């Protein structure tokens, strides 16, 4: 079970934002797309991650005026990334150790996907349920 299997199921489309976009634009994008995090991409390269939490912290400290700040000032950088050949369990372990919920998936320096902890947990649960069903079917046929 690798990250490639998850991307094959969910697709390779990745919503992204430029580092010079404002936090207001980023908040609008997150709300419109109903997502909690977005990779920050400059010249085709992932340079950071911006989450809802980053925006909330900024507004909490600086009030509404903070929304005029550029994304580059608040993003988490460098972004923790993986490749598509990484095992799902390894990616889950990395997310747990680093206390992160999203990972850009790279092929070289090119982003080919984006996975969340929810994507990985769903995939693991689906696999476990399929294995349990196969086991029940086998037991009943014996």
Residue frames as qw, qx, qy, qz and C-alpha x, y, z in Angstrom:
[[0.000, 0.889, 0.458, 0.000, 0.00, 0.00, 0.00],
 [0.456, -0.065, 0.041, 0.887, 1.66, 3.17, -1.21],
 [0.107, 0.562, 0.182, -0.800, 0.71, 6.81, -1.56],
 [0.127, 0.157, -0.649, -0.733, 0.42, 6.18, -5.32],
 [0.113, -0.371, -0.915, -0.114, -2.63, 3.95, -4.64],
 [0.023, -0.654, -0.510, 0.558, -4.33, 6.76, -2.75],
 [0.074, 0.497, -0.227, -0.834, -3.59, 9.29, -5.48],
 [0.077, -0.050, -0.843, -0.530, -4.90, 6.89, -8.12],
 [0.097, -0.544, -0.829, 0.089, -8.18, 6.78, -6.19],
 [0.077, -0.779, -0.375, 0.497, -8.58, 10.45, -5.27],
 [0.488, 0.820, 0.166, 0.250, -6.82, 12.07, -8.21],
 [0.664, -0.029, -0.052, 0.746, -3.79, 14.26, -8.67],
 [0.043, 0.794, 0.199, 0.572, -5.45, 17.69, -8.68],
 [0.513, -0.360, -0.414, 0.660, -3.89, 19.98, -6.10],
 [0.042, -0.957, -0.208, -0.197, -5.25, 23.37, -5.07],
 [0.663, -0.129, -0.141, 0.723, -2.31, 25.67, -4.47],
 [0.034, -0.982, -0.176, 0.054, -1.54, 29.30, -3.72],
 [0.557, 0.573, -0.174, 0.576, 1.29, 31.71, -4.56],
 [0.550, -0.287, -0.439, 0.650, 3.48, 33.11, -1.78],
 [0.088, 0.038, -0.027, 0.995, 2.56, 36.71, -2.61],
 [0.370, -0.539, -0.595, -0.467, -1.20, 36.09, -2.28],
 [0.251, -0.467, 0.360, -0.768, -2.80, 37.73, 0.75],
 [0.077, 0.048, 0.920, -0.381, -4.13, 35.83, 3.74],
 [0.528, 0.343, 0.264, -0.731, -7.56, 37.17, 2.73],
 [0.613, 0.394, -0.512, -0.456, -7.20, 35.43, -0.66],
 [0.242, 0.199, -0.941, 0.125, -5.97, 32.26, 1.05],
 [0.298, 0.148, 0.720, -0.610, -8.90, 32.26, 3.49],
 [0.625, 0.392, -0.020, -0.674, -11.31, 32.71, 0.59],
 [0.512, 0.363, -0.734, -0.260, -9.71, 29.83, -1.30],
 [0.050, 0.074, -0.941, 0.325, -9.85, 27.51, 1.71],
 [0.436, 0.268, 0.520, -0.684, -13.50, 28.40, 2.33],
 [0.612, 0.430, -0.257, -0.612, -14.51, 28.08, -1.33],
 [0.555, 0.311, -0.758, -0.145, -12.82, 24.72, -1.79],
 [0.824, -0.454, 0.031, -0.337, -13.78, 23.48, 1.71],
 [0.825, 0.172, -0.392, 0.370, -10.21, 22.52, 2.56],
 [0.581, -0.800, -0.082, 0.125, -8.08, 23.15, 5.64],
 [0.519, -0.573, 0.393, 0.498, -4.67, 23.56, 4.12],
 [0.675, 0.736, 0.050, -0.004, -2.98, 24.57, 0.88],
 [0.757, -0.136, 0.169, 0.616, 0.56, 24.14, -0.43],
 [0.072, 0.915, -0.091, -0.387, 2.38, 27.36, -1.26],
 [0.796, 0.212, 0.393, 0.409, 3.99, 27.05, -4.69],
 [0.047, 0.881, -0.195, -0.429, 6.50, 29.39, -6.32],
 [0.280, 0.625, -0.633, -0.360, 7.81, 28.68, -9.80],
 [0.824, 0.103, -0.492, -0.263, 6.36, 25.17, -9.71],
 [0.478, 0.153, -0.749, 0.433, 8.18, 24.32, -6.47],
 [0.592, -0.688, -0.404, -0.114, 6.52, 23.71, -3.08],
 [0.301, 0.474, -0.403, 0.722, 8.02, 26.23, -0.69],
 [0.135, -0.112, 0.632, -0.755, 5.61, 25.93, 2.23],
 [0.238, -0.464, -0.842, -0.138, 2.19, 25.02, 3.60],
 [0.201, -0.196, 0.205, -0.938, -0.54, 27.37, 4.82],
 [0.230, -0.362, -0.903, 0.041, -3.29, 26.07, 7.08],
 [0.326, -0.760, -0.390, -0.406, -6.46, 27.45, 8.62],
 [0.672, -0.606, -0.250, 0.346, -4.64, 27.47, 11.94],
 [0.500, -0.008, 0.077, 0.862, -1.94, 29.74, 10.53],
 [0.042, -0.531, -0.337, -0.776, -4.60, 32.23, 9.43],
 [0.548, -0.726, -0.386, -0.151, -6.49, 32.08, 12.74],
 [0.671, -0.410, -0.173, 0.593, -3.28, 32.65, 14.72],
 [0.336, 0.176, 0.172, 0.909, -2.41, 35.66, 12.56],
 [0.251, -0.622, -0.359, -0.649, -5.85, 37.23, 12.90],
 [0.667, -0.624, -0.389, 0.119, -5.85, 36.45, 16.62],
 [0.591, -0.311, -0.084, 0.740, -2.60, 38.38, 17.06],
 [0.221, -0.086, 0.218, 0.947, -3.06, 41.18, 14.55],
 [0.384, 0.523, 0.390, -0.654, -6.79, 41.55, 14.11],
 [0.688, 0.607, 0.387, -0.093, -8.48, 41.89, 10.74],
 [0.215, 0.889, -0.331, -0.234, -5.58, 43.89, 9.33],
 [0.475, -0.408, 0.759, 0.179, -3.50, 40.72, 9.38],
 [0.738, 0.408, 0.537, -0.028, -5.48, 39.46, 6.40],
 [0.423, 0.886, -0.141, -0.130, -3.52, 41.85, 4.16],
 [0.391, -0.623, 0.650, 0.191, -0.25, 40.03, 4.93],
 [0.598, 0.431, -0.592, -0.326, 1.29, 37.87, 2.21],
 [0.972, -0.134, -0.128, -0.145, 1.06, 34.11, 2.59],
 [0.693, 0.388, -0.449, 0.409, 4.87, 33.84, 2.62],
 [0.078, -0.563, 0.458, -0.684, 4.96, 35.60, 6.01],
 [0.677, -0.295, 0.382, -0.556, 2.76, 32.99, 7.71],
 [0.896, 0.189, -0.351, -0.195, 3.35, 29.72, 5.86],
 [0.770, -0.476, 0.418, 0.078, 5.17, 26.83, 7.47],
 [0.690, 0.666, -0.280, 0.049, 8.42, 26.37, 5.61],
 [0.280, 0.234, -0.751, -0.550, 10.06, 24.21, 4.51],
 [0.831, -0.040, -0.028, -0.554, 7.18, 21.87, 3.79],
 [0.465, -0.238, 0.852, -0.033, 7.50, 18.24, 4.86],
 [0.669, 0.399, -0.310, -0.546, 6.99, 16.21, 1.67],
 [0.687, -0.128, 0.716, 0.009, 6.88, 12.58, 0.52],
 [0.216, 0.297, -0.706, -0.605, 7.10, 10.67, -2.75],
 [0.777, 0.021, -0.148, -0.612, 4.37, 8.48, -4.20],
 [0.711, 0.153, -0.686, 0.016, 6.31, 5.27, -3.50],
 [0.096, -0.309, 0.676, -0.662, 6.15, 5.80, 0.28],
 [0.299, -0.316, -0.901, 0.003, 4.07, 3.22, 2.16],
 [0.368, -0.688, -0.303, -0.548, 0.82, 4.54, 3.64],
 [0.745, -0.579, -0.287, 0.165, 1.83, 3.36, 7.11],
 [0.599, -0.059, -0.068, 0.796, 5.15, 5.23, 6.82],
 [0.014, 0.489, 0.200, 0.849, 3.33, 8.41, 5.81],
 [0.581, -0.688, -0.332, -0.281, 0.95, 8.02, 8.77],
 [0.760, -0.384, -0.220, 0.476, 3.94, 7.55, 11.07],
 [0.396, 0.198, 0.050, 0.895, 5.63, 10.67, 9.66],
 [0.234, -0.625, -0.273, -0.693, 2.47, 12.71, 10.17],
 [0.710, -0.631, -0.311, -0.005, 2.17, 11.49, 13.75],
 [0.707, -0.215, -0.134, 0.660, 5.82, 12.18, 14.58],
 [0.271, 0.168, 0.117, 0.940, 5.82, 15.64, 12.99],
 [0.080, 0.564, 0.600, -0.561, 2.28, 16.47, 14.20],
 [0.191, 0.296, -0.343, -0.871, 1.11, 17.47, 10.73],
 [0.605, 0.341, 0.618, -0.368, -2.05, 16.63, 8.82],
 [0.675, 0.714, 0.082, -0.168, -1.12, 17.24, 5.18],
 [0.565, -0.393, 0.533, 0.492, 1.71, 16.16, 2.89],
 [0.518, 0.692, -0.268, -0.425, 2.57, 17.34, -0.60],
 [0.872, 0.009, 0.454, 0.180, 3.57, 14.39, -2.80],
 [0.142, 0.816, -0.381, -0.412, 6.55, 15.10, -5.04],
 [0.902, 0.260, 0.225, 0.260, 8.12, 13.50, -8.07],
 [0.535, 0.290, -0.031, 0.793, 11.54, 15.14, -8.02],
 [0.076, -0.171, -0.295, 0.937, 10.69, 18.78, -7.33],
 [0.352, -0.172, -0.441, -0.807, 7.30, 18.60, -9.11],
 [0.425, 0.016, 0.646, -0.633, 4.17, 18.24, -6.98],
 [0.288, -0.030, -0.833, -0.472, 2.04, 15.31, -8.20],
 [0.528, -0.518, -0.628, -0.242, -0.52, 15.20, -5.39],
 [0.154, -0.426, 0.435, -0.778, -1.50, 16.18, -1.88],
 [0.592, -0.305, -0.742, -0.075, -2.71, 13.83, 0.86],
 [0.389, -0.587, 0.265, -0.659, -4.31, 14.46, 4.22],
 [0.145, -0.201, 0.900, -0.359, -4.34, 12.27, 7.29],
 [0.674, 0.235, 0.376, -0.591, -8.04, 11.72, 6.54],
 [0.692, 0.486, -0.416, -0.335, -7.15, 10.31, 3.10],
 [0.286, 0.395, -0.860, 0.149, -4.69, 7.88, 4.66],
 [0.348, -0.043, 0.766, -0.538, -6.97, 6.77, 7.48],
 [0.744, 0.330, 0.105, -0.572, -9.87, 6.25, 5.06],
 [0.612, 0.468, -0.608, -0.190, -7.67, 4.12, 2.81],
 [0.074, 0.274, -0.904, 0.319, -6.47, 1.99, 5.74],
 [0.523, 0.104, 0.585, -0.611, -10.04, 1.48, 7.04],
 [0.752, 0.408, -0.164, -0.491, -11.29, 0.54, 3.57],
 [0.472, 0.423, -0.773, -0.014, -8.48, -2.03, 3.23],
 [0.141, -0.154, 0.857, -0.472, -9.13, -3.49, 6.69],
 [0.655, 0.224, 0.359, -0.626, -12.87, -3.78, 5.98],
 [0.714, 0.444, -0.409, -0.355, -12.18, -5.47, 2.63],
 [0.281, 0.347, -0.878, 0.172, -9.82, -7.96, 4.27],
 [0.357, -0.014, 0.730, -0.583, -12.38, -8.70, 7.01],
 [0.743, 0.328, 0.072, -0.579, -15.11, -9.28, 4.42],
 [0.607, 0.439, -0.641, -0.166, -12.85, -11.61, 2.44],
 [0.038, 0.244, -0.897, 0.367, -12.03, -13.53, 5.63],
 [0.561, 0.127, 0.518, -0.633, -15.74, -13.84, 6.53],
 [0.755, 0.413, -0.225, -0.457, -16.53, -15.07, 3.01],
 [0.421, 0.410, -0.808, 0.040, -13.72, -17.61, 3.20],
 [0.191, -0.126, 0.832, -0.505, -14.83, -18.90, 6.62],
 [0.661, 0.241, 0.324, -0.632, -18.42, -19.22, 5.47],
 [0.714, 0.450, -0.398, -0.359, -17.39, -21.16, 2.36],
 [0.178, 0.394, -0.888, 0.154, -15.40, -23.77, 4.29]]
